[in-house]
Amino acid sequence: MKNPVSLLRLCAVLLMSLLFVGAAQAQDAAPKPSPAATATGKAGKANVTVKYSSPAVKGRTIWGGLEPYGKVWRAGANEATTVTFDQPVTVEGKALPAGTYAFFVIPMEKEAWTVIFNKTANQWGAFKYDEKQDALHASVKPRKAASLNERLTYTVESPGLVLRWENIELPVSIK
C-alpha cells in the first residue's frame, strides 16, 4: 500500500455514503395529497375502468372556487382522469367506441354540466386539452350529494359512472 491515508479516506467516504443511502430509504414516504385511485365495474355489457387522482376538499370551496365554472377540468388531479371501455357503449344516449379516453368535465353554476371523452388519454391535466380530439360531449345534470364527499371518488354503478366530490354527485349514464 502506497498511501494508507488515501485508503482510509476512501473507506470513510464509502461508509458515509452507505449510511446516507440507508437513512434516506428509511424515511417514511409522505402521503400523497391526491393519491391514485381506480374504479371498476360493468355498465351494460361493457367493463369500465376509471383511473384518477383523488384530491381532497380540505375546507375549500370546490365548485366555483378551486374549480371555476365554465372551464374545462381534468376531473381529478395530476394526470387527466381516464375511462376505459372494453366494448362500444352509449354515453347519455350517444355512441362511443371501445377504447381509453381522457375524461374532462365543464362544471356550470346553474346549467347542466358537460362531460367530455377525449381521444388523447395520456396527458397531464387539461393544460394541453385539444377539443379537436374530443370523441364525445354530453350534458349531465349534477345533483346535491347527501353528505360531504371529502375526497373525489368515482364509482361504476347503475346507470353508469358517478363522480362525487364536495357537495355534488354527477351521474353519467352509460349503457
N, C-alpha and C positions, 0 to 999 in steps of 0.2 A: 504494500500500500504506500503510495507516494504521499498522499495528504490525508491523514486521518481526520483533520478538521473539516475538510470538504465532505467526506463521507458522513460524518456526524451531522452536518448541516442538512445534507440530503435526507437522511433518516428523519430528522426533526420536521422537515417540510412535509414529507410523506405522512408522518404520524398526524400532524396538524390537519392535513387535507382529509385524512380518513375521519378524524373527529368532527370536522365541519360537515362533511357529507352525511355522517351518521346523525348529527344533530338536526340537519335540515330535513332528513327523511322522517325523523321522529315527531316533527311538528304536526299537529292536527290540522287537517285541511279545513279552512273556514267554510261554513255553509254558504252555498251559492245564493245570491239574492233572488235569482229566478231559476230554480232548478228545472232540469229537463224532465218532461213527463210524456207519457203515451196513453192514449185511449184507444181501445179496440172494441169491435163488435160487428154486428150484422145490421145492414139497412136493406130491407127487401132480401134479395138473394146475394147481395154483394158483401164481401168482407171489407170493413172500413178501418183504417188506421190513421189516427191523428197524432202527429208529433209536434210538440210545442215546448216553450219555456214558460214557466208559471210564475209571473210576478205577483207581489202582494200589494194590498191596499195601503197598509202602514199609515192609516189615518188620513190619507189623501183623498181628494175628490177625483174620481177616475173619469167619469163621463162629463165632458165639457170642461175638464181641468187637465189632468195628465194626458188624457186622450181627447183632443179637441173635436168638436162636432164638425162634420163636413170634410174631414181629411182622411185619406187612406191610412189605415192602421194595420200593422203586421199580425194582429190577432194573437199576440203573445209578446215575448221578449227575445232579444238576441236574434238568432236566425228567424227567417219567416216561418210561420206555422205551416206544416204540410199536411195534406189529406191525401190518402192513397185508397183507390178503389180497385178491386181485382177484376171487376167487370163493369160494363156500362151501367149508369144509373140515371135517374131523373132527379134533379135538384129543383125544388119548388116548381115542378112540372116541366122543367127544361132539360133536354137530353145532354148528358156529359159522358164522353168516352172513358173507358177504364184508364187508369194512369195515376201519376203522382202530381199534385198541384200545390203551388203556394196558395195559402188561404188568407185573404185580406178582408177587412170589414171597413165600411164607412159609417160610423155612428152618426146619428142625427138627433137633434134635440126633441123634435115633436113628430117627425115623419118616420116612415118605415126606414130601416137600415138597409144598406146594400152589402151583400156578400159577394165576394169575387173569387173565382178559381182561376189562377194564373198558371200558364204553361211553364214558366221559369221557376221550378221548385226550389232550386238551390240558390238562395240569395240571402244577404244579410239585411234583416229588417225590411223596410219598404223604401229604403233610400234610392234604389235603382229600379223601383217599380215602373214597369212599362205597360200601359193599358193595351198596347197593340198585341201583347202576349196573353190577354185575357181569353179564357175559353168559355167563361160563363159569368154573367151578372144576374143576381136575383134580389128582389125586395123581400125583406123579412121584418115582421113586427116584433120588437122586443117586448118582454113582459117584466113586470116587477117581480123580483125574487122574494120568496117567503122569508128569507133571512139574509144577513150579510154573508157574502162569499169572500173571505179574506184573500184567498188565492184564486187566480184564474184557473178554471178547470173546464175540461171538455168531457162529455160522456156520449157514447154512441148508444142510443136507445130509440124506441118508437117515438116519433116517426122518422128519426134520422140522427142528427147530432145536435147537441145543446152546448152552447158556450155559457158559462156562468162566471160573473165577476162583479164584485161590489154588490150593487142592488139590482142588477139586471140579469135576465136569462134571455138568450137568443136561440130559439128553436128553429133549426133548418131542416125542412122536410126533404128526406132522401129516400127514394124507392128504387 
